[in-house]
Amino acid sequence: MSGETLLSTTQSVCPRCFRILDAFRVMREDAVFLRKECPEHGVFETPVWRGQPFFDFWRRPKIPAHPKTPFTAVEKGCPWDCGLCPEHRQQTCTALIEVTERCNLRCAWCFADSGADGCSQDPDLDAIERSYRSVLKAGGPFNVQISGGEPTVRDDLPQIISLGRSLGFTFIQINTNGLRLAQDSNYAKELKDAGAASIFLQFDSIGDASNTALRGRPLFREKKLAVEHCAEHGLGVVLVPTLVPGINVHEIGGIIQFAVRHMPAVRGVHFQPVSYFGRYPGPNSPPARITIPEIIREIESQTEGELQASHFQPPGCENALCSFHGNFVLLSGGKLKAWSSHDPARCCSPPSPAEAGAAQARSFVSRFWSHPGEAERSEKGPSLGGWDDFLDRARTHCLCISGMAFQDAWNLDLERLKDCCIHVVDTQGRLVPFCAYNLTDSMGRSFYRRQKARDKSSREDREDSDI
């Protein structure tokens, strides 16, 4: 097409039929698009990158780290052999264990389509233990996130956490909408005492209009109470806004301000630009998107330059096009000081080992997404000319601001998927990259979640035959 430049090639899938297609990354002006053509359903083109920091200067090469224990063979090709297969190029940083499909909200946007009619029965503790042990067999213990559905609808959630800790998992995070934490002031203590390290809190807005649009009702008061109850009991919180253009992008700065006011309990803000899988409103083709560089520029603009685009850098673990992060210290005077930055020259540096990146990411998240507690406070030593205050505050008042752009059937890039380090444990104990596990076509039909239902039915048939 006139006026555009072909940057590189990859593979993707057709959003209508899941056929594997050749795909092309093309640039027009300062935007990068992923284009592919299905012989049956035509051309699909999706923006994946807009403006500064520029696409070419963000990429960060890595030396692949293949799974230590692949659970599946290569047969159909990526993305249909996940488990992980031997050709996957990154080891696990975080393993998600889904403990329910039930939910106490009916959100307009939900990657898991949670709370849908016909939810399956919750897995029992034996099944959850098998999931934990699969993660160990894959090379763990890795960081674990307990997810769903809404995990807190299970009254035995503290037992699930304790079970994981007894098996050697030192960082267990709960992915939650926070309603039960808000309703019961002692619930945070129960989770903390059971061994939970962090709360991954759905937090889309500092007002009620955006919450109502995204989640179906005003929720800000309950979200604030959830944060306060976690702070009271020393449980670290990461705020997780789903960013939907036209609904809550203008609240990025306000959400960061809320996080700063509630430090040190709030450990980070993890922005997630909306992806179109699971349940979402609208027609079959997805509406507007916001890309990683646009979020970074909004952060700079909405914090009036206190946080700058140059403070954010690509990840060392997953594919560089999947995420960004920046680390800041809240100084005693109330200002955030960056201790991260991006050097564009690194895109031309020798590749770094992916395995080392995964290990560093696990270690960083485990330390800095947990509540600092008294153990992190140290005795004052000789003055370092101001650096002693900075280092002391870094232990207790670090704020991690990050974002991850999950992929759907329209923007799925199999090169990115092969580098994924966030893996969902399926019903057979296989580890499936998050974006593959949640992938749905334009009609909302899944591959791996359908497979989950087939696995469950097959298992029940085997159990019946044993009786």
N, C-alpha and C positions, 0 to 999 in steps of 0.2 A: 504494500500500500504506500502511496506517495507520502513523503514527509515523515516516515518512520524508519527506525533502525532495528534490525534483528540483533538481539543481544546474545541469545543462547537458546538451546533446545532442552526439553525435558519430556516427561510423559504425564498424562492426567487421565481422567475418566469422563465419559459423557454423563451429564447430569440427568439425562432421561433414561438411558439403558445400561449405564455402568461399563460400557465398552472401553477398553484401554485405548487411549489415543495419543499420538504424538502431539506435543504442545510447544508453543513458541513464546519466549519472552521478548516482547517488542517495546520499543520506546518511542513515544510521540511527545515532543517538547520535553518536559521534565517528569513525565509519568510513564510507568512501566505497566504493561498489560500482559495477561496470560491468555493466549489465543489457541483454540483447538477446533477441529472440525470433525463431526461425526458423519459418516456417509449416509446415515438414516435420518438424523435429527438436526443437521446443519451446524453452523458456526456459533461458538460461544466465546465471548471475550469479557474479561473481568479485570478491573484495576487491582494491582497488587502493591504498588508503590507510587507515591506522589510527592515529588519535590525533595527538598533537603531534610536531613542528610541524604545525599545522593546514593542511589542504588549501588553503583560500582564501588563507592568508598565505604560501604557498610559491610560488604561481604567478607567473610573470615574463613579461610580454608582450614580444614582439619584432616588429620590422619585417621581413617575409620577405625572404630573399635567394635568388632563383631561380637555377638552374644557368646558368653562363655559356655552356656548350655542352651543351644537352640532346641525348641520344643516342636518345631514343624520343619518339613522339607520344602524345597523350592519346586513347585509344580506348575501353578497357574501364573506365577509372577506377581510382583508387587502391584496392587495392595491386597491380593487375595490369599497370601500364604502366611499371614501374620501369626506369630505364636511365641517367641519371635523366630523368624527363619534365619538361616546362616548368612544371608546377604544383607541383613539389617546392619547399619553402620554406627550405631551408638548403643551403649549399655544403659541400663535403667538408672535414672536419677530418682524419680518418684513413681511408686506403684499405687494405683487406685484400686481399692477394694469396695465394690458396691454392695451395701448390706440391706438395701430395700429399694423397691420401685415406688413405694408409697410416698406421698408428700402432703403437707398441710397448707400448701399454696397451689394455685393453678395459674402459673405465670404465662404471659403471652409468649415469652421467649424461654425455651427450655431445651438444652442440648439433648437431654435424656427422655424428653416427653414424659416426665414424671407425673404421677397421679392420674395417668390415663386409665380409662376403663379396662378392667381385666388384668390389673396388676397381679403379677405372680406372687406366690407365697414367699415370705422372707426366708433367705437361707438360714439354716440353724447354725449353732456354734461349731459343730463338726465341719460343716461345709466352709465356714469362715476360716477355721484352722487349716483346712486344706489349701485355701487361698494363700494364707500366710506362708505355709510350707512350700508352695510353688515358687513364691518370691525368693525364699531361701535357696531353693534348688537352682534358681536362675542366676545365683551369684550374690544374693543379698546377705545380710539385711540391708535394704535400701530405705530411703525415706518412704513412709506410707501415708496416703491420704484416704480416710474413711469417707465414702461418698454414697450417693444414691441416685434418685430419690432424696429424701430428707432423712439423714441418719438418726436425728434426735427423736423421730417418731418411735424408735425402738427403745423400750424401757431397759433393755439389757446392753445399751451402748457402753456404759462403763465396763461391763464384763468383756466386751469385744476389745476395748482398748487394753485392759489388763492382760488379756490373752496374748495380744501382740507384743506387749512388753515382756511377758514371760518367755516368749520365743526369741527374744534378742533384738527386737526393733526399738531403737532408742528415740526416733522422731516419728510421732504419730500425730497427724493433723486431721481436724474434723472440718469437712466441707459442709456448711450449714447456712440456712437463711436466718438463723439467730432467734427465731420466735420463742423457742423453749428457753433459751438463755435469758431472754427478756422477761418471760413470765415467771420464772423461778430463780430468785436471787442466789440460791445455793447450788443451782445446777452446774455452774462453772466450777465450783469447788469439787463436785462429784467427778467431773471429767478430769480436772487437774489431779485429784488424788488417785484416779485410775491410771494416770500416766500420759494423758494428752499433753502435747507440747505447744500446740498452736491451734487457733481457730481461723479458718479460711472463710470469712464472712461475706456473704452476698450483700453489697452495699452500693446501690446505684445512684443515690441522690441524697442531698441534704434538705430536700423538701418533699412534699407529698404528691405534686402533679406528676413528676417523672416516675415515682414509685407506683402510682396508680396506673400509669400507661404501661409500665413494664411488668408489674407484679399483681395488678388487679385491685389494689387497695392502698391507702396511705400507710406507710410503714416507718417513717423516719423516727418517730418516738420509740418504737420497739427496737430499732437498730441501735439507737443511742443507749437505751437501757442495756442491751446485750453487751455493748462495749464497756459500759460502766461496771456491770457485774463481773466481766472478765478481769477488768482492772482491779477490782476489789479483791479478787482471789488469785492474782498473779498469773493469769493465763494470757499468753501473747495473742494478738489479733492482727490479721492481715485483711484489709478492706479490699473487696473484689467488685469493682464496678463493671457491668456490661455496658459498653458504650454503643448507643444506637443513634446515628445521625438524625437530627431533628427532634430528639427527645432529651438527651442529657449530656451531650458533648460540652455544652456551655458550663457545666458544673464541675469540670475537671479541677479547676483551681479551688473551688469551695470544698471539694472532697479532700484535697491535700491539706487545706487549712484545718478541716475537722480532724484529720489524722494528727497534725502537729499539736493541736490542743489536747489530744488524748494520748500523747506519748507520756511515759515509755511503754504503756500497755499496747498501744498500736505500734506495730513493728514495720508495717509497710502498706503500700497501696499497689495493687496488682491489676492494672487495667486490661480488660479483655474486649477488643473490638468485636462487635456482633458477627457471628458466623451463622450460616443458614443451614443448619441440620436440626433434627429433632422436631420441635414445635416452634413455629413462628408465624406471625400474621402475614397476610398479603398473598399475591398471585404466585404462580408456579416459578416465575423467574424472580430472583431476589432483588430487593430494593437497594438503597444506597449503602455504601461502605465507607469506613474510615480506615486509613492505612497507618502503619507504624510511624512513618515520618510526620504525618499530620498530627498524631497524638503528641509526639515530642514537641512539635511547634506550638500546639495548644497549651502544653504545660508551661513553656517559656512565656507565652503571651499572657496566660491567665494568672501566672505568679509574678507578672510585671518584671520579668527578667531575673528574679531571685534564683530561679532554677533555669539554667540555660541548656540549649540543645547540645552544646559541647560536653555537658556533664554526663550524657547518656552514651552507652556503648553496646555493641552487639554481644550476644552470649558466648560463653566459652564451651557450653555443653551442647545445646541443640543447634540446628541450622541457624545461621546468622539472620536469615530473613523471617524467622519465626518470632523473635522477641527483642526486647531492649531492657536495660536496667541502669539505674544510677543510685549511688549510695550517698547519704547525707547525714551530717551530724547536727543536732540541734544544740547550738552553743548556749551558754548560760544567759547571754543577752537576748535570746529569743530568735536568732537568725539561723537559717540552715546553711551549713558550709559543705560543699561537695568534696568527697574524697574519691571520686571516680571521674574519668574523662575518656573521650574517644580520640584516638590518634588515627586519622584516615590512612596513614602510611602502613598501618598494620594489615590492611587488605593485601599488601604486596609482600608481607613477611612470609617466611617459611611456614608450612602448615603446622598447627599444634596438635598434639595427640588428643583425640576425642575422649579416650578413657580418662585422661587426667582432667579434662574439662568436666566430665560427669562427676568425678570424685570431688572436685573443688565445689561444684554446685551443690552436691549433697551436704558437704561440710558447712558451706555458707548458710544455706537455708536452715539447717539444723540449729546453728548458733544464733543467727540474727532474726529468724522468724519466731523464736521462742521468747518468752518474757525474760528480761535480763536477770531479775531476782537479785538477792543480796550476794550470791556467789560471784557475780561479775564485778562487784565493787572492790576496789583495791586500795591499799594504804597509799597515802600521798608520799612520793619520794622527793628527791631534790628537784627544784624547779628546772624546767626545760624551756624557759623563755616563752611560755604560752602554750607550747605543745603538750605539756602535762595535762592542762585543762581539756584540750582537744581530745587526747587519748582517753582520759577518764570518761568524758562524755560519750566517746565513741563506743565504749563498752555498754552504756546504759541507754543512750539517746540516739541510736542509729535509726534512720528511716530509710527503708529500701523502696524506691519507686520504680516499678517495672511494668511490663505489659507483654502479653502473648497473643499473637494473631493465629487463632486456630483456623484450620482449613475445612472447606466444605466441597461439595461436588463441583461447584463452579470454579473455585480457585485452587483445587488440589494440585499440588506439585509433588510428584513422586520422589524427586531428589530431596526435597525437604522432609517428606514423610520417612524416608530411609534413615534420616538423622535424628528422628524423634527420640526423646529420652523420658517421656511421660507415658506410662503404659498401664492399661486397664487389665486386671486379672479377670479372665472370662470364667464361665462355669466349669470348663474342663481344666482350669489351671494354666491356660496359655496366657502370655503377655502380649497384648495387642496395642499398638500405638493409638493414643487417644483419638486422633483425627480419623483413623481408619475405623475404630470401634464405633464411633458416633456418626459415621458417614450415612447420609440418607439421600435418596434421589429426589427429583423435582416433585414427586408425588408423596414424599415423606416416608418412602419405604427404605428400610435399612438392609445391610448385608450382615454385619456382625451381630447386631442385636436380634435379627431374625434367627441367626445361627444359635444365639443364646437360647431362644425359645425352643429350637429344634434339639439342642443339647439337653435341655431340661426334660423334654418329652421322651427322648431316648433313654435318659437315665431312669425316669419313672417306669418305662417299659421294662428295663432290665431288673429293677427292684421288684416289679410285679411278678416277673417270671421266676424270681428267686423264692417267692413265697410258697 
